[in-house]
Amino acid sequence: MERKRKARPRIRFYLVLLMFCLETLFFIGFLACIILIPFIKLLWIPVILITLIDIILSIFIANTNVNSGYKVSWLVTLLCFPLGGAILYLLYADKITTKKMKQLRFSPINKSLNEGKDDSTQVLNEIKNKDEDAYFIANGLYKNAISSIYKNTNITYYKIGDDAFKPMLEELKKAKSYIFMEYFIIDPGIFFDSVYEILKEKAKEGVDVRLLYDDFGSVFKVKAFFYKRAIADGIKCYAFNRCRPFMDIRQNNRDHRKILVIDGKVGFTGGINIADEYINKEERFGVWKDNCLRLKGEAVNGLTNLFISNWNLVDKKNKLDPKAYKYKKESGSEDFSKEIGYIQPFGDVPFDNEESARNAHLQLIFKAKKYIYLCTPYLIPDEELLQALCIASRSGVDVKIITPGIPDKKMVYVATRSFYSKLAFYGVKIYEYTPGFNHEKMMVVDDKYVLTGTVNFDYRSFYLHFENDLFIYDSPKIIEMRDDLIEMLSVSKRIDDKKYLNLKWYKKIVYGLIRVISPLL
């Protein structure tokens, strides 16, 4: 019964995929006919026209303000498929070329973030007096990602999704004013059904319940119009960036965030989605290793602000005022003034020319003095990040990377392994998590800094998706997070450097090709 129930949403995905393929073939065929038929005896004319189009597009791509690896991938596509590559680029490449387009897409987000932003000047000055490296990272996120940094916040770290399941349900049951949920994947089962029942009950009690889920992320999980069912149950709900059976470059920009906020007092984030595999109630690839963090106190404001910025993007008629949902310490409530550490929830928006998560990772890598422990399900770094890891390792920093032992996407798994040879050459130690699939996204540096949340170490997270992360500095919880990675290392298999340093010629060719197209995966 369960298989039949879950099979139905797949039909929509395959129909959308089929329409994309048919429309692409139609455009290629249509243009080919227009160009070739009138000049069937003069084939040199369309050849010259196609060559000119490719040259113009190549010059345009080379001068766009995007990552060099992304440029190379499209340039190779144009080289290999002159006409088809040009059409694919024009139809599907994520690009915003005019000031007006940028304003239409990003002004509402930035306006909402600025309205809810808390003044962090005092906290930043305090950090500057302690650690200038931490200050520059936090200040960069404060200005460019429009995200405040907070103290007076309690952190509970769950090193596996199983441990976060009951606390999330318990906190949801305590909700009195509002519940905000934003997730990439929702999937009927033990986890989601338990959450959904509470959401319905709370909506009946008059609690303002809002649910935002990514339509593509959940396309195999829930029916096409699930949001209508949720609305009928009293839940305000939107499917983010709905999958449509026609070509639209925005289809590439998914909402990959994982945020739960309850009454502005409690917030959850991390790698887990609301689906059974994330709490190991359904086995897909062995043990599903993921993390989750619960925040209590002032830093919850950061998660609330991120949720509202995306909610206001989809609900243009009834926009929320971020100031109305601020954390307020009430008399008799928990006191977090003695909590140590600084927490900065921040978000990333695709192609706003501010790759905040990517830049924060890059800065931390360069500031490392003792060690870098990086845990990621997908290892597809751009050239600067790859070089930074190699330079850090050659400089004497202990660089360890944990990737999955069992893949969820075989093509991406091959792409991840294609980077092993260069990393191994520079002394980076790579481990594969053998108990199952590692979905955890976290980087710990020198017992002082942590980046963790929804950001994978790949192009999609750094450049294409809506993401959210936490920058944590000077918190005792950092040791707990570091120990989580050390525990993972103890059950992971160390990659044999010689195997990747002495690859056979045909594997070098395959990995080389995969690395070229990896930004497009």
N, C-alpha and C positions, 0 to 999 in steps of 0.2 A: 504493500500500500504506500509506504513512504517513497519508494522509487518512482511510482506513478505520479505521486503528488509533486515530486521535485522535477520530473521530466518536462512538465508543461512549459515552464519559463524558458527552457532551452530553445523551443521552437521560435520564440521571438528573436533570440540572438542570431540563430542561423538565418532567419528571414532578413534581418538587418544586414548581416554579413553578405548574404547573397545579393541584396540590392546594391551594396557598395561595389561588389565585384562587377555586377552587370552594368552599373552606371559608368564605372571606370572603363570597361571594355567598349561601351557605347561611345564614350567621348573619344577614345583612341581611334576606334573604327571610323567614326564620323569625320574626325579631322584628317585621318589618313585618306579617306575618299575625296574630301575637298581638295587636298593637296595633290594627290596622285592622278585622279581620273582626268582632269583637264590637261595634264602634262604627261600622259602615258608614253608619248614618244620623246618627251624631253625630260627624262628622269633627273638630269643634272640640276634642273630648277628646284624641285622639292628638296633634293639633297642639300643644296645651298641654303634654302630657306630654313630647313631643320637645323643645319649647322649654325646659322646665324642666331636662331632662337636659343640654341644651347649655349652659344658663346655669351649672349646677353644675360641669360639666366645665371651662367657661371660667374660672370662679373658681379651680378647682383648678389648672389649667395656669398661670394668671397668678401663682399663689403658689408654684409649684414652684421648687426650687433648681437651675434649668437656665438655659442661655444665653437671652437675650431674643429673639434671632433664631429660635431653635428654638421658643419659645413662640408668636411671631407666625405662624410657618408652620402650626402646629397650629390656632391660633385662626382663621386664614383658611380652613383646611380645614373646620372646624366651621361657619363662616359659609356657605360655598359648598355643603356637603353635610351638612345638619343631622343626619340619621340615620346615613348612611354614614360621615361624618366621626367621629362619636362612637364607632361600632363600630371603625373603623380605629385610632383612638387607644387604645381599651381593649385591642385585640389586639396592636398592633405598636409602640406608642411605647415607647422605652427609658426605663423609670422604675423606681426602687427606692424604695418608699414606707415600708417598715418597717425598724426597727433590726435585727430578726432576719434579714431578707433581706440587708441589707448585711453583717452578720457572716458569713452563710453563704457569700457570694461573695468577700468581700475579706479576711477574717481569715486564711485559709490563705496567701494571697499575701503579705500584710504580715508574717505570722509567718516565712515563708521568707526574705523580703528582710531582715528584722531579724537573723535568725540568721547570714546571710552578710555582713552589712554590716561594713565595716572602719572603725575609728575614724579620722576625718579631722580631728579637732580641731586638731592641729599644722599640717597642711597648710592648713586654712582660716585660721588665724591668720597664717600666712606670706603668704597671698594678701591678707588684709586690710591688712597693712602695705604691700603693693604697690599695690593697686587696690581701693578699697571697692566700686566698681560690680560688679567680678567677684566679690567676696566675697558680696555680697547675693544674686546669682544662684546661686552655688555652694552657699551655705548654705541657701537655700530649697529647692534640689533635694535636698540632704543630709537635710533634715528631712522634707519633704513627699513626695518621691519615694523616700525611703529608699535613697539612692544615694551611695556614697562617691566622693571625688575623689582622683586619684592623680598622682604624679610618676613618675620612673624608667621611662618607657615610650617605646618607639620607635614612630613612626607612619610608615607608608608609604601615600602617597595615590595611588590609581589614578583618573585622571580619566575613564576609560571602562571599561565592564565587560570589554571584550576583554583589557585589560592585567592584570586580576585573575584570569583563568581559569587560566593555568599556575601562578602562585604558590599558588593555592588547592589545586590538585592536588598540587603538590610538598609543601606542608605536611601535607596529609592522609596522604601516603605515609610521613611521618616519625612518625606517631602511635604511641605505645607504651602509653598507659594508657587514654585515653578520647577520644571524638569526640562533641561535642554539636552538633546542627544544628536550627535552628528557622527555617522559611521560610513565607511566605505562599503562594508558588507553587512547585511542583515539576512539571516537564514533561519526559517522555522525549524525548531528543534527544542531540546531541553533548555538551552540558554535563552534564545530569543523568546520562546513561548512564556518562560517564567518572567522575563522582563516585561513583555507585552501585557500580560495579565495585570501586573502592577500599574502600568501606564494607563490602562483602561479604568482601573479602580480610582486612581488618583484624578483622572479627568472627570469622573463622576462626582468626586468630592469638591471639584472646583479648582483644582490645581492646574496651572497653565502648563500643559504638556506639549512640547514641540519636538518633532522627529525629522531629521534630515538625513537621507541616505543616498549613496551614489547609485544611479540607475544602472550603469554598466557593471559596477562591482557586484551588484545584487541581481543581475539579469538571469543567472542560472538558479537563483534562490527563491525569489518571490514573483508573483504574477505582475503583469505589465501595469496594472492599475491598483497595485496594493495601497498606494497612498489614499485612494478613495475609500477603501475599507477602513483605514486608520482614521480618516476624517469622520466617517460615520460613527466610529467608536469614541468621538470626542477629542481626538488627538490632532493637533495642527501638524500637517505633514506635507513634505515635498520630496519628490525624486529629483536629485540634483543632476542637471545637464542630461535630460532624457535621451535615450538612444533613439535615433530617428532613421528611417530607411532612405536617407538622401545624404549627399556629401556635405560635410560641415567640419571645418578644421577644429572647431571647439570640441568635437567628440574626443579628441586626444587629451583634453584637460579634465581629468577626473578629480573628484573630491576624495582624497585618500586619508582624510583626517579621522581621528578617533577621539571624540570628546564627549564626556558626560558631566553635566553640571547640575547640582541640586541645591536650590535656594541660594545660590551664590556662596554657600559655606563649604561645600564639598565638591571636589572635581576629580574625575578619573581620566587618565590618558595613558598612552603606551602603544604597543603593537597589536593588541587583541581587538578583533572585530566581534560582533554579536552573533557568533555561530559556534556550533558544537565542537568543531575540530580545535578551536582556540582554547577550550577548557578540557580537551582530551576525552570528550564524551563520544566522539566519532573519530576513528582511526583512519587516516588517509595515507600518511607517509611516516609511520612510526610515531614516536613521541613528538608532539608539536610544542616546540620550545619558544616561549614568548614572554614578554614582561608587561607589567601594568603598574602604574603609580597612582596612589590616592593623595590628593592635596587637601589640606584643611587650613583655612586662613586666608591671608591677603592675596596670595598668588592665584587663587581661584578666579580673581578678577581677570587675569590674563586669558584663561580658558573661556570665560564668559564673553569677553570682547571678541575673541576669534569666532566663536559660534555666531554671535550677532552679526558680524561682518558678512558671513556667508549667508545667513538667513535673510538679511536685508537685500542681498543680491538676487535671491529668488522670489521673495515676497515684496514686490515693489509698491503695493498699495498700503500695506499696514506695517510700516517700518518700526522696528524696536528702537527705543532710546537706551543706549548702553548705560547711561547714568542712573537709570531707574533700576538696574539689576546689580548694583555694586555690593560687594561684601560689607556687611556692617556687624561690628562686634556688639552683641547684646549683653545686657547684664545677666550674670549667671551662666553665660556660655563659656566654652573652653577658652583658656588663655594661652596664646601661642607666642607671647612676647619673649619667652626664654628660649625659643627655638633658634638654633644656630644655622647659619647658611643663607644663601641667596638663590632665588629661583626666578627664572625668566621664561615664561611661556611665550613662544613666538610662532608666527605662521609664515608660510611661503606661498606666493601667488605666481602662477606661470607667466613667464614672459613680461614681467613688469620692469625688467632690467635690474632687478634686485634679487640675486640668487642668495638669499639670506642664509639658508641652511648650508648650502655648499660653501659659502665664504666663511661661515663659522667653523666648519670642519677644517677648512684649509688653514685658518689662523691657528686653531688648536694644534694641528699637526706641526706647524712651524715653531710653536712655543714649547713643545714637549722637550723635556730634559732627561727624563728617566725612562718612561715607557708610554706606549700607545697600545691599548687593547681595543680592537675594533670588531664588532659583531654585526653581521649583516647577512640577510638572505640572498641578496643579489649584489655582486661585486663587479660593477661596470663603471669605473671612475673615468673622468675626463683626464686629459694628459697632464694638467697641472696637479691634480690630486694624486695621480699615479707617481709623478716625479717627486712630490712632497713626501710621500711615504718612503720612497727609495732614498731620498736625501736624508731623511730622519734616521733611517736604518743605518746608512753608511756613516752617519755622524755619531753612532754609538747608542742611539735610542733603541730600546727593546720594542720592536714592532711585531705584534701578534694579531693575526686576523682569523676570525672564525666564520666559516661559511657552512652551508648545509651539507650533510652526508647523504641525504636522500632528497632529490630535487622535486619541486612541484611543477616547474616548467623546464623541460629538457633543453630547449634552445637557449634559454637564459643561463642554464647550468653550464652548457658548453661555453657560452660567452664568458661566464665567471672564470672558468678554468683557463681560458685563453690568456688571462692576465697573470697566471701563476709564474710563468717562466721569467718574465722581467722582474717581478717582485722577488722571486727566489734568487736571482742573480745578484740583487742588492742586499740580500741577507734578511729579507722579511720572512717571518715564520708563519706558515699558513696551516690551519687546522680545519678539518671537516667534522662536523658534529654527527657522530655515527649513530646515536640512538634514534635519530629521525630528522625531521625538518626544522631547521633553525630559522624562525621568523623574527627574531629579536633584532632591534635596531638600536645599537648603543656604542658610544665611544667613551672610554675612560682614560684620562691622562694624568699621570703623576700623583694620583690620590687627591687631586685638587679640583679637577674639572670633569664634567660629564655633559654629553649631548645624548639625549634619548627621546624617543617618541615614535613618529610614523615614517621618518625619512630613511629610505633605503640608500645605500651607497651606489646609486646609479643615476643615469641621465633622466629617467622618468621622474624620480623624486626631486632631483635638483633643478630640473628645467621645465617639466610639463605639468605636474600635479599641484593641487592645493594640498599643502601638508601642514602639520603642526609638530613642534618639538619643544623640548625643555633644555635650557642651559642652566646647569646647576654648578654653583661654586661654593667651596668652603663649607660643605655640609658633611656631618658625620655619616650620612647615608651613602656617601660616595664609596666608602670602604665596603659597605654591604653590596653595592653594585659591582665593584671590582671583584669581590669574592665570588659573586655569581658567575662572572666570566672565567675566573680561575677554576671554578668547579666544572664549567663547560669544557675547558681545556683538558681537564683530567679524564674526560670521557670521549674526547675527540681524537681523531687520527691525524698525526702530523704528516703533512704532505712531503713525500720524498723529493728533495730538491733536484737530485740527479735525474729523476724521471722527466722533469720539465726542462732541465737545462740541456738534456740530450735527446730532444724529441726527434722522431723520424721525419724525413723531409716532407712527406705528405701531410703529417699532422701540423707541421709548421705552416703549410699552405692553408689548411682548413682553419686553424686558429687565427692566421693573419687575415683571412677573409671575414671571419666572424667578428674580429675586433673592428674592422672597417665599418661594418653595418651595425655594430652593437648599439650606437646611439639611437637607432631607429627601432629597436626591439621594444 
